[in-house]
Amino acid sequence: MAAAKDAVALAADLPLADAIALYEQVRSVVGVVKVGLSLFVEHGPSAVKAFTERGARVFLDLKLHDIPNTVQLAAQAAGALGASYLTVHAGGGEAMLRAAVEGAAAGAASRHAAPPVILAVTVLTSMDDPTLQSVGVEDPMVLQVERLAALSAKAGVGGLVCSAREVSEVRRMVGDGLVLCTPGIRPRGTSSQDQARVETPAAAIAAGANLLVVGRPITQAKEPLGAARAIHDEVEAALRST
């Protein structure tokens, strides 16, 4: 059960008090809480502490993308906060990615803790081929994801963020050493909403994902615990089959 629990990250894109209350409802089947931009901009480090002090592993989803020195300093601060995961944009380049890894390690060392896993975001799951073309990337989605995955692995990151549609190919490229995180997870029969590349929990695990980010299928469910438990059980069954 622990493996399945730690493979599900609740995207707590809610007011902090509501996010804490929701986590308390689902903590028996969800082990990771994703603190994104909205929570962090409003509450800062206290948004991380609110969940770590309740026993959750925190996925700090800031998608850092700046010059290497700035990213290194931000990653160092995140490491000192006790986050388990930290996202950066792979498009920032190899030097920036290396700076993030170094900064996170230094910050964690200051509190004698394990450093957060740096997750490099390849292509946002809200994007599709026409959207990529509109920002100057003429290659098909899969080629851009593969290019950024290879760059990130070379830079020494601990994991990658990609859609479940690309996980199997990325896993083949990078082997078993990196965490593959997939947003855009939607249980069968639910709406994809603003996500362009979505997949079910079981399919994502079967393709090689380690960490699934789930937001609205839980946060907007009439019975959040029931929805979270169904996802957990689907993940658990998929893990047993791999």
C-alpha positions as CSV (number, residue, x, y, z in Angstrom):
1,M,0.0,0.0,0.0
2,A,2.8,2.4,0.8
3,A,4.2,2.2,-2.8
4,A,0.9,3.1,-4.3
5,K,0.3,5.8,-1.7
6,D,3.7,7.4,-2.5
7,A,3.0,7.2,-6.3
8,V,0.0,9.6,-6.0
9,A,0.5,13.3,-5.6
10,L,-2.5,15.5,-4.8
11,A,-2.4,18.8,-6.7
12,A,-3.5,21.0,-3.9
13,D,-4.6,24.0,-6.0
14,L,-6.9,25.3,-3.4
15,P,-6.9,27.9,-0.6
16,L,-4.5,26.6,2.0
17,A,-7.1,25.9,4.7
18,D,-9.1,23.9,2.2
19,A,-6.0,22.1,0.9
20,I,-5.1,21.0,4.4
21,A,-8.6,19.8,5.1
22,L,-8.6,17.8,1.9
23,Y,-5.3,16.2,2.6
24,E,-6.5,15.2,6.0
25,Q,-9.4,13.4,4.3
26,V,-7.3,11.5,1.8
27,R,-3.9,11.0,3.6
28,S,-4.6,7.3,4.1
29,V,-4.3,6.8,0.4
30,V,-2.2,9.8,-0.8
31,G,1.3,10.3,0.4
32,V,2.5,13.3,-1.7
33,V,1.0,16.8,-1.8
34,K,1.9,19.1,-4.7
35,V,2.3,22.8,-3.6
36,G,2.0,24.8,-6.8
37,L,2.5,28.5,-7.7
38,S,-0.8,29.7,-6.3
39,L,-0.3,28.3,-2.8
40,F,3.4,29.3,-2.7
41,V,2.9,32.8,-4.0
42,E,0.2,33.4,-1.4
43,H,1.7,31.7,1.6
44,G,5.4,31.1,0.9
45,P,7.4,28.5,2.9
46,S,4.4,28.1,5.3
47,A,2.6,26.3,2.5
48,V,5.3,23.6,2.5
49,K,5.5,23.4,6.3
50,A,1.7,22.9,6.5
51,F,2.0,19.6,4.8
52,T,5.5,18.3,5.9
53,E,4.4,18.7,9.6
54,R,1.4,16.5,8.8
55,G,3.7,13.8,7.4
56,A,3.2,14.4,3.7
57,R,6.0,14.5,1.2
58,V,5.9,17.8,-0.6
59,F,6.2,18.2,-4.4
60,L,7.1,21.9,-4.7
61,D,5.9,22.7,-8.3
62,L,7.5,26.1,-9.0
63,K,8.8,25.2,-12.5
64,L,11.9,27.4,-12.0
65,H,13.2,28.9,-15.2
66,D,15.8,31.7,-14.9
67,I,19.6,32.3,-15.1
68,P,21.6,29.5,-13.4
69,N,22.6,31.6,-10.4
70,T,19.0,32.6,-9.6
71,V,17.8,29.0,-10.0
72,Q,20.6,27.7,-7.8
73,L,19.6,30.1,-5.0
74,A,15.9,29.2,-5.3
75,A,16.6,25.5,-5.3
76,Q,18.9,25.9,-2.3
77,A,16.0,27.5,-0.4
78,A,13.6,24.8,-1.5
79,G,16.1,22.1,-0.3
80,A,16.2,23.8,3.1
81,L,12.4,23.7,3.3
82,G,12.3,20.0,3.3
83,A,10.6,19.5,-0.1
84,S,10.9,16.1,-1.6
85,Y,10.5,17.1,-5.2
86,L,11.2,20.4,-7.0
87,T,10.3,21.2,-10.6
88,V,12.4,23.2,-13.1
89,H,11.9,23.8,-16.8
90,A,14.2,21.6,-18.9
91,G,14.1,24.4,-21.5
92,G,16.4,26.5,-19.2
93,G,19.4,24.5,-20.5
94,E,22.0,22.2,-19.0
95,A,23.8,24.8,-16.9
96,M,20.6,25.9,-15.3
97,L,19.6,22.3,-14.6
98,R,23.0,21.5,-13.0
99,A,22.6,24.7,-10.9
100,A,19.3,23.5,-9.6
101,V,20.7,20.1,-8.6
102,E,23.6,21.7,-6.8
103,G,21.5,24.3,-5.0
104,A,19.0,21.7,-3.8
105,A,21.7,19.5,-2.4
106,A,23.3,22.4,-0.6
107,G,20.0,23.5,0.9
108,A,19.2,20.1,2.1
109,A,22.7,19.6,3.6
110,S,22.1,22.7,5.7
111,R,19.4,20.8,7.6
112,H,21.0,17.3,7.3
113,A,18.2,16.1,5.1
114,A,17.9,14.3,1.8
115,P,17.8,16.7,-1.2
116,P,14.7,17.1,-3.2
117,V,14.5,15.2,-6.4
118,I,14.9,17.8,-9.2
119,L,12.2,17.1,-11.8
120,A,12.8,18.7,-15.2
121,V,9.6,19.6,-17.0
122,T,9.9,18.6,-20.7
123,V,6.7,19.9,-22.4
124,L,3.6,21.1,-20.4
125,T,0.7,18.7,-20.7
126,S,-1.6,21.6,-21.7
127,M,0.4,21.9,-25.0
128,D,-0.1,20.1,-28.3
129,D,1.8,20.2,-31.6
130,P,0.1,23.4,-32.9
131,T,0.9,25.2,-29.6
132,L,4.5,24.1,-29.9
133,Q,4.7,25.4,-33.4
134,S,3.2,28.7,-32.2
135,V,6.3,29.2,-30.0
136,G,8.8,28.2,-32.7
137,V,9.2,24.5,-32.1
138,E,8.6,22.8,-35.5
139,D,9.4,19.3,-34.4
140,P,6.6,17.0,-33.3
141,M,5.9,16.8,-29.6
142,V,7.6,13.5,-29.1
143,L,10.8,14.7,-30.5
144,Q,10.9,17.8,-28.4
145,V,10.1,15.7,-25.3
146,E,12.9,13.3,-26.1
147,R,15.4,16.1,-26.8
148,L,14.7,17.8,-23.4
149,A,14.7,14.5,-21.6
150,A,18.1,13.6,-22.9
151,L,19.5,17.1,-22.0
152,S,18.0,16.8,-18.5
153,A,19.4,13.3,-17.9
154,K,22.9,14.6,-19.0
155,A,22.6,17.4,-16.5
156,G,22.1,15.0,-13.6
157,V,18.5,15.7,-12.6
158,G,16.7,13.1,-10.5
159,G,13.6,12.9,-12.7
160,L,11.5,14.2,-15.5
161,V,7.9,15.5,-16.0
162,C,6.2,14.4,-19.1
163,S,2.8,13.3,-20.2
164,A,1.8,9.6,-19.9
165,R,1.7,9.5,-23.7
166,E,5.5,9.9,-23.8
167,V,6.4,8.0,-20.7
168,S,7.2,4.6,-22.4
169,E,9.6,6.2,-24.9
170,V,11.3,8.4,-22.3
171,R,11.6,5.4,-19.9
172,R,13.3,3.4,-22.8
173,M,15.7,6.3,-23.2
174,V,16.7,7.0,-19.6
175,G,16.4,3.6,-18.0
176,D,15.1,2.9,-14.5
177,G,17.3,5.5,-12.7
178,L,15.1,8.5,-13.0
179,V,11.7,9.3,-11.5
180,L,9.1,9.9,-14.2
181,C,6.3,12.1,-13.1
182,T,3.1,12.4,-15.1
183,P,0.5,15.2,-14.8
184,G,-2.7,15.1,-16.7
185,I,-4.0,12.0,-15.0
186,R,-7.7,11.4,-15.5
187,P,-9.6,8.3,-14.4
188,R,-11.6,6.7,-17.2
189,G,-14.8,8.5,-17.9
190,T,-13.7,11.9,-16.5
191,S,-13.1,15.1,-18.5
192,S,-9.7,16.1,-19.7
193,Q,-10.5,19.8,-19.0
194,D,-7.6,22.0,-20.1
195,Q,-5.1,19.1,-20.4
196,A,-4.3,18.2,-24.0
197,R,-2.4,14.9,-23.3
198,V,-4.1,12.8,-20.6
199,E,-4.1,9.2,-19.5
200,T,-5.6,6.9,-16.9
201,P,-3.6,6.0,-13.7
202,A,-3.2,2.4,-14.7
203,A,-2.0,3.2,-18.2
204,A,0.5,5.7,-16.9
205,I,2.0,3.2,-14.4
206,A,2.1,0.5,-17.1
207,A,4.0,2.9,-19.4
208,G,6.7,3.4,-16.7
209,A,5.6,6.4,-14.6
210,N,6.6,6.5,-10.9
211,L,4.6,9.5,-9.7
212,L,1.1,10.6,-10.8
213,V,-0.2,14.1,-10.3
214,V,-3.9,14.2,-9.7
215,G,-5.9,17.3,-9.0
216,R,-9.4,18.0,-10.0
217,P,-10.6,14.3,-10.2
218,I,-10.0,14.4,-6.4
219,T,-10.4,18.1,-5.4
220,Q,-13.7,18.4,-7.4
221,A,-15.1,15.0,-6.5
222,K,-18.3,14.8,-4.4
223,E,-16.6,12.3,-2.2
224,P,-12.8,13.1,-2.3
225,L,-11.7,10.1,-0.2
226,G,-13.7,7.7,-2.4
227,A,-12.2,9.2,-5.6
228,A,-8.6,9.1,-4.1
229,R,-9.0,5.5,-2.9
230,A,-10.2,4.4,-6.3
231,I,-7.1,6.0,-7.9
232,H,-4.8,4.5,-5.2
233,D,-6.3,1.0,-5.8
234,E,-5.9,1.3,-9.6
235,V,-2.3,2.3,-9.1
236,E,-1.7,-0.5,-6.6
237,A,-3.1,-3.1,-9.1
238,A,-1.0,-1.6,-11.9
239,L,2.1,-1.8,-9.8
240,R,1.5,-5.4,-9.0
241,S,1.2,-6.1,-12.7
242,T,4.5,-4.4,-13.7
